[in-house]
């Protein structure tokens, strides 16, 4: 079913209460390194993805591992996904930045995650294989970091109504801009960007400028204090914000307002909850009051910081 657009406004469904995500070893899941789109990273990529079953799809003599997340507790992967989503380079669908997003999204709608290689062309082909396997021609495409790039390329060959691009790597490691492919997105495709304002691979000002030059209509969710992996200084807020973003993405796909295209999220360490500006117009005028969407958490804020940069040597100083 095609997504709904509105020029006036859209109804807002209540966001679910966040649940702390646990890894297979019982610890709270969080990313210790930002996920780069060009090279393999640390062991946090293998942190638990939960007990959701996986599906093996034949692909080029091997298989693609896909994982369905659904609002229905006993999902078997046979429901048509609203979104097909993939991970960044060097990571996987077990990466908490991906699995938390999927769990938030699945509070509203079905999503399929799939595992790919670090090769961009192979990832694009994998998109087409997953689409065909699930007969999901109407699904939106999306990804995180390199996965977001692959989704954009896949949309050139596969007609889709929407793209969900998390931590799109606008600037490569050599400083080259990766904006041309964004300019080529069809005007019939709606694009949701989700980006942290501390992401060294996608400066918010640069992304806003790119958006003004795109043919496609775009929306932007800015996660304050978040880096390329959607990690924060406060560990307590990382998984909660990641799930919250996933829920917002699902709600955006269901209905969106073309006059309200920017939204800001932040983690309130004192109150231990997400603060949400609501959608506002591109000139910065708020169209919804700030709301505290998630219930106050019982855990105490963690004073220890999470590594914020793709390169382990570049760490933020503690306050």
C-alpha positions as CSV (number, residue, x, y, z in Angstrom):
1,X,0.0,0.0,0.0
2,X,1.5,3.4,-1.0
3,X,2.4,5.7,1.9
4,X,0.1,8.6,2.7
5,X,1.1,12.2,2.2
6,X,-0.7,15.2,3.7
7,X,-0.3,18.9,2.9
8,X,-2.1,19.8,6.1
9,X,-1.3,17.5,8.9
10,X,-1.2,13.9,10.0
11,X,-2.6,12.2,13.1
12,X,0.0,11.0,15.6
13,X,-0.2,7.6,17.2
14,X,1.2,7.3,20.7
15,X,4.7,6.0,20.9
16,X,5.1,2.8,22.9
17,X,6.9,2.7,26.2
18,X,10.5,1.8,25.6
19,X,12.0,-1.4,26.9
20,X,15.7,-1.8,27.6
21,X,17.2,-4.2,25.0
22,X,19.4,-7.0,26.3
23,X,22.2,-8.7,24.5
24,X,22.7,-12.5,24.6
25,X,25.0,-12.1,27.5
26,X,22.5,-10.2,29.5
27,X,24.1,-6.8,29.3
28,X,22.5,-3.7,27.9
29,X,23.2,-3.4,24.2
30,X,25.1,-0.4,23.0
31,X,27.6,0.4,20.3
32,X,31.2,1.2,21.4
33,X,32.4,2.3,18.0
34,X,30.8,4.3,15.2
35,X,30.0,2.2,12.2
36,X,32.1,3.4,9.2
37,X,30.9,2.6,5.7
38,X,34.3,1.6,4.4
39,X,35.9,-0.9,6.8
40,X,35.2,-3.6,9.4
41,X,35.0,-2.5,13.0
42,X,34.9,-3.8,16.5
43,X,33.2,-6.7,18.3
44,X,30.1,-4.6,19.2
45,X,28.9,-5.5,15.7
46,X,28.2,-9.0,17.0
47,X,26.1,-8.0,20.0
48,X,22.9,-10.0,20.3
49,X,20.0,-9.4,17.9
50,X,17.4,-11.1,20.1
51,X,15.6,-14.3,19.4
52,X,13.8,-13.3,16.2
53,X,14.2,-16.2,13.7
54,X,16.2,-15.7,10.5
55,X,15.5,-16.8,6.9
56,X,18.1,-17.9,4.4
57,X,17.6,-16.7,0.8
58,X,19.6,-18.1,-2.1
59,X,21.9,-15.5,-3.6
60,X,24.8,-15.9,-6.1
61,X,25.5,-19.5,-5.1
62,X,25.4,-18.6,-1.4
63,X,22.6,-17.3,0.9
64,X,21.4,-14.0,2.3
65,X,20.4,-14.0,5.9
66,X,17.2,-12.1,6.5
67,X,15.4,-11.4,9.7
68,X,11.8,-10.3,10.0
69,X,10.6,-8.0,12.8
70,X,6.8,-7.7,13.2
71,X,4.2,-6.2,15.6
72,X,2.8,-9.7,15.7
73,X,4.5,-11.8,18.4
74,X,4.5,-15.0,16.4
75,X,5.8,-13.6,13.1
76,X,7.0,-16.2,10.7
77,X,8.4,-13.9,8.0
78,X,5.4,-14.4,5.7
79,X,3.9,-10.9,6.2
80,X,4.6,-8.3,3.5
81,X,7.2,-5.9,4.9
82,X,6.6,-2.2,4.9
83,X,10.4,-1.6,4.9
84,X,13.4,-3.6,3.7
85,X,16.5,-2.4,5.6
86,X,20.2,-3.3,5.7
87,X,23.3,-2.5,7.8
88,X,26.5,-0.6,7.3
89,X,29.9,-2.0,6.2
90,X,31.7,-4.3,8.5
91,X,28.7,-4.7,10.7
92,X,25.6,-6.9,10.5
93,X,21.9,-7.2,11.4
94,X,23.0,-8.2,14.9
95,X,24.4,-4.7,15.4
96,X,22.4,-3.0,18.1
97,X,22.2,0.2,16.0
98,X,20.2,-2.0,13.5
99,X,18.3,-4.3,15.8
100,X,17.1,-1.6,18.1
101,X,15.9,0.4,15.1
102,X,14.0,-2.7,13.8
103,X,12.4,-3.4,17.2
104,X,11.1,0.2,17.3
105,X,9.9,0.1,13.8
106,X,8.2,-3.3,14.4
107,X,6.1,-1.7,17.2
108,X,4.1,-0.2,14.2
109,X,4.8,-2.3,11.1
110,X,6.7,-5.2,9.6
111,X,10.3,-4.8,8.6
112,X,12.9,-7.1,7.1
113,X,16.6,-6.8,7.9
114,X,19.1,-8.5,5.6
115,X,22.8,-9.3,5.9
116,X,25.1,-8.2,3.1
117,X,28.8,-7.9,2.2
118,X,31.0,-4.8,2.3
119,X,30.8,-4.6,-1.5
120,X,28.3,-1.9,-2.6
121,X,27.3,-3.5,-5.9
122,X,26.7,-6.8,-4.2
123,X,24.5,-5.1,-1.6
124,X,22.4,-3.5,-4.3
125,X,21.9,-6.8,-6.0
126,X,21.0,-8.3,-2.6
127,X,18.2,-5.7,-2.2
128,X,16.6,-6.9,-5.5
129,X,16.9,-10.5,-4.4
130,X,15.2,-9.8,-1.0
131,X,12.5,-7.8,-2.7
132,X,11.7,-10.7,-5.1
133,X,11.8,-13.3,-2.4
134,X,9.2,-11.5,-0.2
135,X,7.2,-10.3,-3.2
136,X,7.5,-6.9,-1.6
137,X,7.5,-4.6,-4.6
138,X,5.7,-1.9,-2.7
139,X,8.0,-1.9,0.3
140,X,10.2,1.1,1.2
141,X,13.9,0.6,1.0
142,X,16.4,1.7,3.6
143,X,19.7,1.2,5.4
144,X,22.3,2.5,7.7
145,X,25.6,4.1,6.6
146,X,26.8,2.0,3.5
147,X,23.4,0.3,3.6
148,X,21.7,3.7,3.1
149,X,23.9,4.2,0.0
150,X,22.9,0.8,-1.3
151,X,19.3,1.5,-0.8
152,X,19.6,4.7,-2.9
153,X,21.3,2.8,-5.7
154,X,18.7,0.0,-5.5
155,X,15.9,2.6,-5.9
156,X,17.3,3.6,-9.3
157,X,16.4,0.1,-10.6
158,X,13.4,-0.7,-8.4
159,X,10.4,1.7,-8.2
160,X,9.8,2.5,-4.5
161,X,7.7,5.2,-2.9
162,X,10.1,5.9,-0.1
163,X,13.6,5.6,1.3
164,X,14.7,5.6,4.9
165,X,18.3,6.6,5.2
166,X,19.9,6.4,8.6
167,X,23.4,7.9,9.0
168,X,23.8,8.4,5.3
169,X,27.6,8.8,4.7
170,X,27.5,12.1,2.8
171,X,31.3,12.6,3.0
172,X,33.7,9.7,2.2
173,X,36.9,9.0,4.1
174,X,38.8,10.9,1.4
175,X,36.6,13.9,1.7
176,X,34.6,13.2,-1.5
177,X,30.9,14.2,-1.5
178,X,28.4,11.5,-2.1
179,X,25.6,13.8,-3.0
180,X,25.2,13.2,-6.8
181,X,23.2,10.0,-6.3
182,X,20.8,11.8,-4.0
183,X,20.2,14.4,-6.7
184,X,19.2,11.6,-9.0
185,X,16.5,10.2,-6.8
186,X,13.1,10.5,-8.5
187,X,10.7,13.2,-7.5
188,X,8.2,10.4,-7.0
189,X,10.2,9.0,-4.0
190,X,9.9,10.5,-0.5
191,X,13.1,10.4,1.5
192,X,13.6,10.3,5.3
193,X,17.1,11.2,6.6
194,X,18.0,10.3,10.1
195,X,21.3,11.8,11.2
196,X,23.1,12.6,14.4
197,X,24.4,16.1,14.8
198,X,27.8,14.7,15.8
199,X,28.2,12.5,12.8
200,X,31.5,13.3,11.2
201,X,30.4,11.7,7.9
202,X,27.3,13.8,7.5
203,X,27.3,17.3,8.8
204,X,23.8,18.6,9.3
205,X,24.4,21.9,7.5
206,X,25.8,20.1,4.5
207,X,22.9,17.7,4.5
208,X,20.4,20.5,4.7
209,X,22.0,22.2,1.7
210,X,21.9,18.9,-0.3
211,X,18.2,18.5,0.5
212,X,17.4,21.9,-1.1
213,X,19.0,20.6,-4.4
214,X,17.2,17.3,-4.5
215,X,14.3,16.6,-6.8
216,X,12.8,14.2,-4.3
217,X,10.9,15.5,-1.3
218,X,12.8,14.9,1.9
219,X,12.4,14.9,5.7
220,X,15.1,15.1,8.3
221,X,15.2,13.7,11.9
222,X,18.2,15.2,13.8
223,X,19.4,13.2,16.8
224,X,21.2,15.7,19.1
225,X,24.4,14.4,20.5
226,X,24.5,11.3,18.4
227,X,27.4,10.2,16.3
228,X,27.5,8.0,13.1
229,X,26.4,4.9,15.0
230,X,23.6,6.8,16.9
231,X,25.6,6.5,20.1
232,X,25.4,9.1,22.8
233,X,27.6,10.1,25.8
234,X,25.0,8.7,28.1
235,X,24.8,4.9,27.7
236,X,21.3,4.9,29.3
237,X,19.7,6.6,26.4
238,X,21.3,4.8,23.4
239,X,19.0,1.9,22.9
240,X,16.0,3.8,23.9
241,X,16.7,6.6,21.3
242,X,17.5,4.0,18.6
243,X,14.1,2.3,19.1
244,X,12.4,5.6,19.3
245,X,13.9,6.6,15.9
246,X,12.7,3.3,14.4
247,X,9.1,4.0,15.6
248,X,9.2,7.4,14.1
249,X,10.4,6.0,10.8
250,X,7.4,3.6,10.7
251,X,5.0,6.4,11.6
252,X,6.5,8.6,8.8
253,X,6.0,5.8,6.3
254,X,2.4,5.5,7.3
255,X,1.6,9.2,7.0
256,X,3.6,12.3,6.6
257,X,3.0,16.1,6.2
258,X,4.8,17.8,3.3
259,X,4.8,21.1,5.2
260,X,6.6,19.8,8.2
261,X,9.9,18.3,7.3
262,X,12.3,18.6,10.2
263,X,12.3,17.0,13.7
264,X,14.8,17.0,16.5
265,X,15.3,14.4,19.2
266,X,17.5,14.4,22.3
267,X,18.2,12.4,25.4
268,X,17.5,14.1,28.7
269,X,20.0,12.5,31.1
270,X,18.5,14.2,34.1
271,X,15.0,13.0,33.5
272,X,16.1,9.8,31.7
273,X,13.8,10.2,28.7
274,X,13.6,11.3,25.1
275,X,12.7,14.8,24.2
276,X,11.0,15.3,20.9
277,X,10.4,18.6,19.1
278,X,7.7,17.3,16.9
279,X,7.7,17.9,13.2
280,X,8.3,21.5,12.2
281,X,8.7,23.4,9.0
282,X,12.1,23.9,7.3
283,X,12.3,27.5,8.6
284,X,12.5,26.2,12.1
285,X,9.0,27.2,13.4
286,X,7.7,24.5,15.7
287,X,4.4,22.9,14.8
288,X,4.2,20.7,17.8
289,X,5.1,21.3,21.4
290,X,8.1,19.4,22.8
291,X,6.9,16.1,24.4
292,X,8.4,13.6,26.7
293,X,7.4,10.4,24.8
294,X,9.1,7.7,26.8
295,X,8.4,7.0,30.5
296,X,11.1,7.8,33.0
297,X,13.5,4.9,33.3
298,X,14.4,3.4,36.6
299,X,18.1,3.0,35.9
300,X,20.6,5.7,37.0
301,X,22.5,7.6,34.3
302,X,25.9,6.0,33.5
303,X,28.8,8.4,33.9
304,X,31.0,6.5,31.5
305,X,31.1,7.7,28.0
306,X,30.7,5.6,24.8
307,X,33.3,5.9,22.1
308,X,31.9,8.3,19.6
309,X,34.0,8.1,16.5
310,X,34.6,5.6,13.8
311,X,38.4,5.6,14.5
312,X,39.2,4.2,18.0
313,X,42.0,6.8,18.5
314,X,39.6,9.7,18.2
315,X,37.7,9.6,21.4
316,X,35.8,12.4,23.2
317,X,37.1,13.6,26.4
318,X,35.1,13.0,29.5
319,X,33.3,15.9,31.0
